[in-house]
Amino acid sequence: MSLFKVALAAGAALVISAPSFADPIRQTTNNWRDAFRQLEDEDWPTPTRERRATGAPGPDYWQQQVDYDIDVAFDENLKVLTGSATVTYTNNAPDTLDYLWFLMDQNRFRPDSIAVMTETVGGASRANSRTGAAASVDGVSARTLNRARRLDEDGLGFNINGVTLEDGSALDYTVVDTLMRIDLPQALETGASVTFTIDWDHVLIETAVIGGRSGWECFDEEGEGGDCIYQMAQWFPRAAAFSDYEGWHNKAFLGRGEFTLEFGDYDVAITVPQDFVVAATGELQNADAVLTETQQERLEEAATADEPVFIITPDEARANERRGSRSTTTWEFSAENVRDFAWATSRKFIWDAVGVEQDGAGQAPDRVMAMSFYPNEAEPLWSTYSTRAIEHTIDVYNEFSFPYPYPTAQSISGPQGGMEYPMITFNGASYGRPVIGEDGELTYSRRAKHGLIGVIIHEIGHIYFPMVVNSDERQWTWMDEGLNTFLQFQAERRWSEDYPVRRGDPDLIANYMVSTNQVPIMTQSDSIPQFGNNAYGKPATALVVLRETVLGRELFDRAFQEYAERWRFKRPTPYDFFRTMEESSGVDLDWFWRGWFYSTDHVDIAITSVTEGTVNTEDPEIENPLARQRADEGSNSTTLQNNIEEGLTFYENENPEIQDFYSANDPHVVTNRQREAYESLRDGDLPEHEAAALDYDGYVYFVNLENQGGVVMPVILEFSFADGTTDEVRIPAEIWRFNPEAAIWRYITDKQVVSVELDPHLETADADRTDNYYPPQIQPSRLEVYRNTSSPSSLMDDMDLRVERDSIQTRDQ
């Protein structure tokens, strides 16, 4: 027996049309799909003794150890690095190794490299989303032509001058594009080590012309006056990763997919002109030889200061850059358990520093030296914000992951727009160059201020992910960029209330998620068309949604911190992250990973109708009049009314012989039999709890939901009542488990609902909010007045097809 009757709201009807999904999983002959099918079954690798089903490293987890002792000299006039690296490679793998692969990333700039030879131009790099044809181009930029000429003429790339064992005997080696294979004289067994020396040199690139992640920037017109900043990255042959899940990681470097490396200890001696200042990975070992007594005293003072202290003041840096020197000096640095080494040098550097206190818990230093190096051209912005941004980043990231594990954290101004290495980051010339203010004094723009803070947070954050949590950047960019952008968002949200975040809030990613030119997050780095949105924005937003909407902060934060702790100084895969988040939170999230990381579906849930119902009391004295009212409302047939107006007679009226009891009596008149049936029902035919329900005088609402975007998500509904109050209900994503395309949800309340809003806080990245209201609402919009003949739709098509002006700068922070 039904206890509820439904009184349909005007125009309310459930009409469901099946949305179009990317590659639906058809498990039957109809269109049904299981959005909650377990990824463990087919998509994720089988757990091993190296990687457990819990997402934790297994009892047999291993990784290689590669230690470096390097001497390098920089020729300022030729802009050439010449180095010799003694490498000790320890094989901890269960495999015997006959050869070793090393990364030769500077070879990317050789004119015959895979990266250069496969560069595409303009719109030809992607197909027209409507026709499938390649977009045409009708010109080439001066920058592109100049770059091509310089690639041909500058002699870029590594020159290997020899690979020798400790006894001086030569080792055979083979260069394959951006990789070098070193053949060993005898197999390297498990647990054994081999030591050899690589001698090399290479020309530094001019970053503004060539692109890339290192190089030089000069402030005089010819670049020959010594008024330059040099940033050294990928500057020596580095051991390629060898892992349990892939073996040798020997995919060529094409410019976008970053670096998967091995941890080791470094001792590096850097010889530069005598008046140069060097900032580098690690700790300075010979401060007494390269710093003045005053500078050493300032550095000691900075360690316990409350605010940054100048080690080299702006006036001292200005005086130093006018000196010039023909003599050289050597700066010595040491770093333990790092996966790379980078450095920067210039006679222009201002240097400030402050000690950041933390609870190292015996696993990390209790004080970290936050330091910034920058020219006077970066003032007054850098001295105000750079080191402070480092301090803030450490505080926030420590809370979400683990104590900062290294003794220094550095921000360097120079030609590179934003790049990270252990203990040191390069944070671009475009952030912090001054402008002339209204008062005629040097100042900086609001955009430059926030840009500098944001890039420093991002790059210092990378020291945690992936410099410590050593994910595979070449294969899964989102594991370092996405996770780090999520934490950058948290730090920016704690910097100031009005900080203009670029990525993280769900409403910022909705337009990308409905765009046609996209691929799943789980796509290899070099094959991603919209890199910033795919590798940074969408995964960061997914984690925000996971934290704020799906799991809640307590469950998310515990699970995320457990992932970070488990995999610090180890090499995780996406499956280790996914499994850890589920294992620690106690929530099955396969539906979430599938929708956000494995598909190009988007979030778009619609309220198609809301039906208001009241309880059927079964009392004929109440229900029969209501039934008569509904019957009268349903008798307004146009055909019936027109028949009556035309005087047409009814067949039953003209043939009395067919008339019976029912013809003569109102069907809604209350009968004694109905009264008796009701009394019998109340006297014991119904259980007590059902009998009580018959007296309920509140409301029952049926909310008809349609999943038009494809991604199943929790449903957040805000009900507004006639008395002006509201109620927010948060429905788990499992509401879609029987049908991922449509659902009807029941809401019982004592108050009358006047409107319903879906996703009222914009927390699910719902792409179309016009259908998030019932009754529907008129949506506000800012209209642009176009001054050309192009229609708005054609302009949007052009935007969808637009690519970077040149394909050489693929880094997108």
Secondary structure in CASP SS format (residue, H / E / C, confidence):
PFRMAT SS
TARGET T0000
AUTHOR 0000-0000-0000
METHOD secondary structure of the structure
MODEL  1
M C 1.00
S C 1.00
L C 1.00
F E 1.00
K E 1.00
V E 1.00
A E 1.00
L C 1.00
A C 1.00
A C 1.00
G C 1.00
A C 1.00
A C 1.00
L C 1.00
V C 1.00
I C 1.00
S C 1.00
A C 1.00
P C 1.00
S C 1.00
F C 1.00
A C 1.00
D C 1.00
P C 1.00
I C 1.00
R C 1.00
Q C 1.00
T C 1.00
T C 1.00
N C 1.00
N C 1.00
W C 1.00
R C 1.00
D C 1.00
A C 1.00
F C 1.00
R C 1.00
Q C 1.00
L H 1.00
E H 1.00
D H 1.00
E H 1.00
D C 1.00
W C 1.00
P C 1.00
T C 1.00
P C 1.00
T C 1.00
R C 1.00
E C 1.00
R E 1.00
R C 1.00
A C 1.00
T C 1.00
G C 1.00
A C 1.00
P E 1.00
G C 1.00
P C 1.00
D C 1.00
Y C 1.00
W C 1.00
Q C 1.00
Q C 1.00
Q E 1.00
V E 1.00
D E 1.00
Y E 1.00
D E 1.00
I E 1.00
D E 1.00
V E 1.00
A E 1.00
F E 1.00
D E 1.00
E C 1.00
N C 1.00
L C 1.00
K C 1.00
V E 1.00
L E 1.00
T E 1.00
G E 1.00
S E 1.00
A E 1.00
T E 1.00
V E 1.00
T E 1.00
Y E 1.00
T E 1.00
N C 1.00
N C 1.00
A C 1.00
P C 1.00
D C 1.00
T C 1.00
L E 1.00
D E 1.00
Y E 1.00
L E 1.00
W E 1.00
F E 1.00
L E 1.00
M C 1.00
D H 1.00
Q H 1.00
N H 1.00
R H 1.00
F H 1.00
R C 1.00
P C 1.00
D C 1.00
S C 1.00
I H 1.00
A H 1.00
V H 1.00
M H 1.00
T C 1.00
E C 1.00
T C 1.00
V C 1.00
G H 1.00
G H 1.00
A H 1.00
S H 1.00
R C 1.00
A E 1.00
N C 1.00
S C 1.00
R C 1.00
T C 1.00
G C 1.00
A C 1.00
A E 1.00
A C 1.00
S C 1.00
V C 1.00
D C 1.00
G C 1.00
V C 1.00
S C 1.00
A H 1.00
R H 1.00
T H 1.00
L H 1.00
N H 1.00
R H 1.00
A H 1.00
R H 1.00
R H 1.00
L H 1.00
D H 1.00
E H 1.00
D C 1.00
G C 1.00
L C 1.00
G C 1.00
F C 1.00
N E 1.00
I E 1.00
N E 1.00
G E 1.00
V E 1.00
T E 1.00
L E 1.00
E C 1.00
D C 1.00
G C 1.00
S C 1.00
A E 1.00
L C 1.00
D C 1.00
Y E 1.00
T E 1.00
V E 1.00
V E 1.00
D C 1.00
T C 1.00
L E 1.00
M E 1.00
R E 1.00
I E 1.00
D E 1.00
L E 1.00
P E 1.00
Q E 1.00
A E 1.00
L E 1.00
E C 1.00
T C 1.00
G C 1.00
A C 1.00
S E 1.00
V E 1.00
T E 1.00
F E 1.00
T E 1.00
I E 1.00
D E 1.00
W E 1.00
D E 1.00
H E 1.00
V E 1.00
L C 1.00
I C 1.00
E E 1.00
T H 1.00
A H 1.00
V H 1.00
I H 1.00
G C 1.00
G C 1.00
R C 1.00
S C 1.00
G E 1.00
W E 1.00
E E 1.00
C E 1.00
F C 1.00
D C 1.00
E C 1.00
E C 1.00
G C 1.00
E C 1.00
G C 1.00
G C 1.00
D C 1.00
C E 1.00
I E 1.00
Y E 1.00
Q E 1.00
M E 1.00
A C 1.00
Q C 1.00
W C 1.00
F C 1.00
P C 1.00
R E 1.00
A E 1.00
A E 1.00
A C 1.00
F E 1.00
S E 1.00
D C 1.00
Y C 1.00
E C 1.00
G E 1.00
W E 1.00
H C 1.00
N C 1.00
K C 1.00
A C 1.00
F C 1.00
L C 1.00
G C 1.00
R C 1.00
G C 1.00
E C 1.00
F C 1.00
T C 1.00
L E 1.00
E C 1.00
F E 1.00
G E 1.00
D E 1.00
Y E 1.00
D E 1.00
V E 1.00
A E 1.00
I E 1.00
T E 1.00
V E 1.00
P E 1.00
Q C 1.00
D C 1.00
F C 1.00
V E 1.00
V E 1.00
A E 1.00
A E 1.00
T C 1.00
G C 1.00
E E 1.00
L E 1.00
Q C 1.00
N C 1.00
A H 1.00
D H 1.00
A H 1.00
V H 1.00
L C 1.00
T C 1.00
E H 1.00
T H 1.00
Q H 1.00
Q H 1.00
E H 1.00
R H 1.00
L H 1.00
E H 1.00
E H 1.00
A H 1.00
A H 1.00
T C 1.00
A C 1.00
D C 1.00
E C 1.00
P C 1.00
V E 1.00
F E 1.00
I E 1.00
I E 1.00
T C 1.00
P H 1.00
D H 1.00
E H 1.00
A H 1.00
R H 1.00
A H 1.00
N H 1.00
E C 1.00
R C 1.00
R C 1.00
G C 1.00
S C 1.00
R C 1.00
S C 1.00
T E 1.00
T E 1.00
T E 1.00
W E 1.00
E E 1.00
F E 1.00
S E 1.00
A E 1.00
E E 1.00
N E 1.00
V E 1.00
R C 1.00
D C 1.00
F C 1.00
A C 1.00
W E 1.00
A E 1.00
T E 1.00
S E 1.00
R C 1.00
K C 1.00
F C 1.00
I E 1.00
W E 1.00
D E 1.00
A E 1.00
V E 1.00
G E 1.00
V E 1.00
E E 1.00
Q C 1.00
D C 1.00
G C 1.00
A C 1.00
G C 1.00
Q C 1.00
A C 1.00
P C 1.00
D C 1.00
R E 1.00
V E 1.00
M E 1.00
A E 1.00
M E 1.00
S E 1.00
F E 1.00
Y E 1.00
P C 1.00
N H 1.00
E H 1.00
A H 1.00
E C 1.00
P C 1.00
L H 1.00
W H 1.00
S H 1.00
T H 1.00
Y H 1.00
S H 1.00
T H 1.00
R H 1.00
A H 1.00
I H 1.00
E H 1.00
H H 1.00
T H 1.00
I H 1.00
D H 1.00
V H 1.00
Y H 1.00
N H 1.00
E H 1.00
F H 1.00
S C 1.00
F C 1.00
P C 1.00
Y C 1.00
P C 1.00
Y C 1.00
P C 1.00
T E 1.00
A E 1.00
Q E 1.00
S E 1.00
I E 1.00
S C 1.00
G C 1.00
P C 1.00
Q C 1.00
G C 1.00
G C 1.00
M E 1.00
E E 1.00
Y E 1.00
P C 1.00
M C 1.00
I E 1.00
T E 1.00
F E 1.00
N C 1.00
G C 1.00
A C 1.00
S C 1.00
Y C 1.00
G C 1.00
R C 1.00
P C 1.00
V E 1.00
I E 1.00
G C 1.00
E C 1.00
D C 1.00
G C 1.00
E C 1.00
L E 1.00
T E 1.00
Y C 1.00
S C 1.00
R H 1.00
R H 1.00
A H 1.00
K H 1.00
H H 1.00
G H 1.00
L H 1.00
I H 1.00
G H 1.00
V H 1.00
I H 1.00
I H 1.00
H H 1.00
E H 1.00
I H 1.00
G H 1.00
H H 1.00
I C 1.00
Y C 1.00
F C 1.00
P C 1.00
M C 1.00
V C 1.00
V C 1.00
N C 1.00
S C 1.00
D C 1.00
E C 1.00
R C 1.00
Q C 1.00
W C 1.00
T C 1.00
W H 1.00
M H 1.00
D H 1.00
E H 1.00
G H 1.00
L H 1.00
N H 1.00
T H 1.00
F H 1.00
L H 1.00
Q H 1.00
F H 1.00
Q H 1.00
A H 1.00
E H 1.00
R H 1.00
R C 1.00
W C 1.00
S C 1.00
E C 1.00
D C 1.00
Y C 1.00
P C 1.00
V C 1.00
R C 1.00
R C 1.00
G C 1.00
D C 1.00
P H 1.00
D H 1.00
L H 1.00
I C 1.00
A H 1.00
N H 1.00
Y H 1.00
M H 1.00
V C 1.00
S C 1.00
T C 1.00
N C 1.00
Q C 1.00
V C 1.00
P C 1.00
I C 1.00
M C 1.00
T C 1.00
Q C 1.00
S H 1.00
D H 1.00
S H 1.00
I C 1.00
P C 1.00
Q C 1.00
F H 1.00
G H 1.00
N H 1.00
N H 1.00
A H 1.00
Y H 1.00
G H 1.00
K H 1.00
P H 1.00
A H 1.00
T H 1.00
A H 1.00
L H 1.00
V H 1.00
V H 1.00
L H 1.00
R H 1.00
E H 1.00
T H 1.00
V H 1.00
L H 1.00
G C 1.00
R H 1.00
E H 1.00
L H 1.00
F H 1.00
D H 1.00
R H 1.00
A H 1.00
F H 1.00
Q H 1.00
E H 1.00
Y H 1.00
A H 1.00
E H 1.00
R H 1.00
W H 1.00
R C 1.00
F C 1.00
K C 1.00
R C 1.00
P C 1.00
T C 1.00
P H 1.00
Y H 1.00
D H 1.00
F H 1.00
F H 1.00
R H 1.00
T H 1.00
M H 1.00
E H 1.00
E H 1.00
S H 1.00
S H 1.00
G C 1.00
V C 1.00
D C 1.00
L C 1.00
D H 1.00
W H 1.00
F H 1.00
W H 1.00
R H 1.00
G H 1.00
W H 1.00
F H 1.00
Y C 1.00
S C 1.00
T C 1.00
D C 1.00
H E 1.00
V C 1.00
D C 1.00
I E 1.00
A E 1.00
I E 1.00
T E 1.00
S E 1.00
V E 1.00
T E 1.00
E E 1.00
G E 1.00
T E 1.00
V E 1.00
N C 1.00
T C 1.00
E C 1.00
D C 1.00
P H 1.00
E H 1.00
I H 1.00
E H 1.00
N H 1.00
P H 1.00
L H 1.00
A H 1.00
R H 1.00
Q H 1.00
R H 1.00
A H 1.00
D H 1.00
E H 1.00
G H 1.00
S C 1.00
N C 1.00
S C 1.00
T H 1.00
T H 1.00
L H 1.00
Q H 1.00
N H 1.00
N H 1.00
I H 1.00
E H 1.00
E C 1.00
G C 1.00
L C 1.00
T C 1.00
F C 1.00
Y H 1.00
E H 1.00
N H 1.00
E H 1.00
N C 1.00
P H 1.00
E H 1.00
I H 1.00
Q C 1.00
D C 1.00
F H 1.00
Y H 1.00
S H 1.00
A H 1.00
N C 1.00
D C 1.00
P C 1.00
H C 1.00
V C 1.00
V C 1.00
T C 1.00
N H 1.00
R H 1.00
Q H 1.00
R H 1.00
E H 1.00
A H 1.00
Y H 1.00
E H 1.00
S H 1.00
L H 1.00
R H 1.00
D H 1.00
G H 1.00
D H 1.00
L C 1.00
P C 1.00
E H 1.00
H H 1.00
E H 1.00
A H 1.00
A H 1.00
A H 1.00
L C 1.00
D C 1.00
Y C 1.00
D C 1.00
G C 1.00
Y E 1.00
V E 1.00
Y E 1.00
F E 1.00
V E 1.00
N E 1.00
L E 1.00
E E 1.00
N E 1.00
Q C 1.00
G C 1.00
G E 1.00
V C 1.00
V C 1.00
M C 1.00
P C 1.00
V E 1.00
I E 1.00
L E 1.00
E E 1.00
F E 1.00
S E 1.00
F E 1.00
A C 1.00
D C 1.00
G C 1.00
T C 1.00
T E 1.00
D E 1.00
E E 1.00
V E 1.00
R E 1.00
I E 1.00
P C 1.00
A H 1.00
E H 1.00
I H 1.00
W H 1.00
R C 1.00
F C 1.00
N C 1.00
P C 1.00
E C 1.00
A E 1.00
A E 1.00
I E 1.00
W E 1.00
R E 1.00
Y E 1.00
I E 1.00
T E 1.00
D C 1.00
K C 1.00
Q C 1.00
V E 1.00
V E 1.00
S E 1.00
V E 1.00
E E 1.00
L E 1.00
D C 1.00
P C 1.00
H C 1.00
L C 1.00
E C 1.00
T C 1.00
A C 1.00
D C 1.00
A C 1.00
D C 1.00
R H 1.00
T H 1.00
D H 1.00
N C 1.00
Y E 1.00
Y E 1.00
P C 1.00
P C 1.00
Q C 1.00
I C 1.00
Q C 1.00
P C 1.00
S C 1.00
R C 1.00
L C 1.00
E C 1.00
V C 1.00
Y C 1.00
R C 1.00
N C 1.00
T C 1.00
S C 1.00
S C 1.00
P H 1.00
S H 1.00
S H 1.00
L H 1.00
M H 1.00
D H 1.00
D H 1.00
M H 1.00
D H 1.00
L H 1.00
R C 1.00
V C 1.00
E C 1.00
R C 1.00
D C 1.00
S C 1.00
I C 1.00
Q C 1.00
T C 1.00
R C 1.00
D C 1.00
Q C 1.00
END
